[in-house]
Amino acid sequence: AYYAASQNHVYARGTTATLWHWWYTDTWNSANLGGTL
């Protein structure tokens, strides 16, 4: 997890072994960054 300027960023491995990025800026957002972990 990474925190900067009132934003919270989380990177994690998804169930399909892809890289996911979640971030919070008044609401949670997410993006599948792809690849294989």
C-alpha positions in Angstrom: 0.0 0.0 0.0 1.1 3.5 -0.7 -0.3 6.7 0.8 0.4 10.2 -0.7 -1.5 13.5 -0.5 -4.8 12.0 0.8 -4.7 9.3 -1.8 -4.4 5.6 -0.8 -2.9 3.3 -3.5 -3.0 -0.5 -3.2 -1.3 -3.0 -5.6 -2.2 -6.7 -5.4 -2.2 -9.9 -7.3 -5.6 -10.8 -8.6 -7.2 -14.2 -8.7 -6.1 -14.7 -12.3 -2.4 -13.8 -11.4 -2.7 -10.3 -12.9 -1.6 -7.1 -11.2 -4.4 -4.9 -9.9 -4.2 -1.3 -8.7 -6.8 0.2 -6.4 -6.8 3.8 -5.4 -8.9 6.1 -3.2 -9.8 9.7 -4.1 -13.2 10.3 -2.4 -14.2 6.8 -3.7 -12.4 3.5 -4.4 -11.3 3.0 -8.1 -9.6 0.0 -9.6 -7.7 -1.0 -12.7 -6.4 -4.3 -14.0 -2.8 -3.6 -15.0 -2.5 -7.0 -16.7 0.6 -9.0 -17.0 1.3 -12.3 -15.1 2.6 -12.5 -11.5 
